[in-house]
Amino acid sequence: MAERTAGGAARGMPGLRGVEHVGFTVPDLEEATRFFVEVMGCERFYDLGPFAAEDDWMARQLNVHPRTVMRKLRFFRCGHGPNFEIFEYSAPDQRAELPKNSDIGGHHLAFYTDDFDASLAWLRSHGVEILGEPVVRHQGASAGQTWIYFRTPWGMQLELVSYPRGKGYEAGTDRRLWSPVTPEA
């Protein structure tokens, strides 16, 4: 729901509804598909590609090297969150090192679960690398939340998160962050 000005007008981009998809690049589309379908439980939808251009279209449209080849992209749906668009690219100037969260452009995807302990056990039973131990928040704005980071087979960082009884910040406001367990206002 868009924030409103004092006069009631919507603030920000007209017509904005929310995040439709998140896109990211993987080194091997089939490996990523197996992980997101077999381990995470996402549903595969469709593929597009390959795409390449002889002119500077790739640079103009996607801000990549003009000779980049987007081998294939694949769309997934995972539960009640945004869709995924996963790419496999080949480019003359492609970097293979993943950014850390502390790097500019660093990122992670967080997956909400209703049963944190069962989900964590599931990840471990599938040989997923778990980083550290679960963090349980007892105070502050995130009180009630449990989280842990884990890595995909190609090293991308993901997060498992749960807050079945809400978060601490909710006690002081009627406003809510979007979550798969909070109905839209």
N, C-alpha and C positions, 0 to 999 in steps of 0.2 A: 504494500500500500504506500503510495507516494506521500511524502511529507507535505504539509500545507503551510502556506503563508498565513499571516494574521487575517488577511481578507478572504481566506478559504481557497485561493488558487493553488494548484499543484506546483511544487517546486521541482526544478530539474527538468530532465528530458521529457517532452510531451509523449504520452503513450507508453512509457516504460512499464513493463509488467514484471520483469525479473530476469534471472539467468536462465537461458534456454539450453546452453551447453557449455562445457569446458573442453578446450582442445589442448592436446599435448602430443609431443613427438616421442616415439619409442624406437629403439634400434631394430626390433624384430616384431612385426605386426602379429605374426602367428603366435609367438611366445606371449605377447601381451594379451592376445585374445584368450589363450588357454588360461592365463592367470585370472583375468577379469571374469571369465565365464565359469571356470571350474572351481576356483578358490573363492572369489568374491561373490559369485552368484548373479552377475550382470547378464543381461540379455542382448545378444548380438542382433542388429537390425539390418544394415545394408552397407555396401562398399561403393566407393567411387575411385576413379583413377585407372591408369596413371595420367598425370598431367605434367607437361613440359612446354616450353615455348622457345622459339628460335630468336625472338626479339627480346625486349626488356620487360615483358609482361609480368614475369614472376617477381622481378625487383619492384616494379611499380605497384602491383596489387598486394604482394605478400611480404615485401621488405626482406627478400632473400636474394642470394646470388642469382643472376639472370639465367645461369645454366642449371639451376636446381631442378631436380626431377622429384615430384611428389609421386612416389611409387604407388601408393594406395592410401586411402583413408577409410576408416570404418566407424560406424555409429553404434553406440551401446546405450541401453537404459539400465540404471541400477537403482532399484527400489523407487523411492519417492523424491529423489533429488534431481539435479539437472542431468541432461544427457551428456555422454562423452563423445568426442570426435577425436579419434586416435590416428595419427599420421605416421607413415614411414617415408622418410625423405632420403635422397642422395644429393649431396651438393659439394662442389669443389672446395668450399671453405667451411664445411661442416665440422663442428666441435663435438667430441664424444663425451667429454667430462660433464657430469651432472652438476648443477649448482647446488651448493649447500643452502640451507634456509637462511644463513647469514649473508649470502651473496646477493647482489642486486639481481633481481629476477628469480631469486630463490622462491620455492613454492612447495606446497604439499596439498593433497586432497584429504579431507576428513570424512570418514564413513561413520554414520550414526548407527548404533545397534541398541536394540531393546534389552539384550542380555550380554553384557560386557564379558563376563567370565566365560560363557559358552563360546562367544565369538573369538576371544583370545585363545582358548583351547583349540578351536577349529584351525586358526591360523598356524599355531604351533604344530598341530597334527599334519599339516600340509608342508612342513619344512620352511615356513616363512620366517625370515630373520626379524626378530623382535628387538627393538632398541630399548634397553633399560628395563625398568619395572613400571607397572601402572602408577599413575599419579592421581591421587584422590584429593579433590579440593574441598576443604571444610569451611573456608572463610572467604569473604570477598565476593565480587561480582560473579565469579564462576563456581561458587560453593554449590555442591551437589553434583559436580561433573567429575567423571573419571576418564582419563585418556592415556594412550600409549602410541608411540610411533613404531612403524614397521616398514620394511622395504620390499619392493617388487623384486623379481629375479634379476632385472636389469639395473637395480639400485635406486629407483625413484622412491622418495619418501612419501608414505601415506600415514594417516592417523586413524585410530579407532577411538570413538568417543561415545559417551553415554551420560545422560542426566535425566533419568526417568521421572524424577520428582521436580524437575525444573532447575533453574539456576538462581543463585543468590540475588542477582540484580533485579529479579522479577518482583521482589518484595517492596521495592521503592518506586515502581512505575507501572502504568497501564500498558506501556509500549513493550513489544516483544520482538526479539530477533527471530527471523524465520528458522524453523526447525521442522523435521519430519513428524514431530509429535505435537506441535502447536498449531491448531487450526488458524487459518487466515482470519484476520480481524475484519 
